[in-house]
């Protein structure tokens, strides 16, 4: 496993909700990324986001690790939920809130601040918090 793959895996497994997107929540470069974030927000969930655009290797390694070819990719407690369409459908049916509560327990949908992470070279942290 490459160092980048290990960092991705550590982030997916270490954060309650992680969304790999194109852009940042403030400057989205993809409508589907915005749809996935909006679906999470609609059920009161906040997420850590990772922008895949600065380094194409992030997207390649993410796909190699989890077998999902498109962005965004939404993970809850280390498990891939899916992309924008799936997350939207789950939110509309009420299943997304149920799954988040089941996996994260009470407080999993705290509606807190979203954090943006980026790759941090030369540090022990998988990603560096940028906002």
Order of alpha helices (4+ residues) and beta strands (2+ residues): alpha-beta-alpha-beta-alpha-beta-beta-alpha-alpha-beta-beta
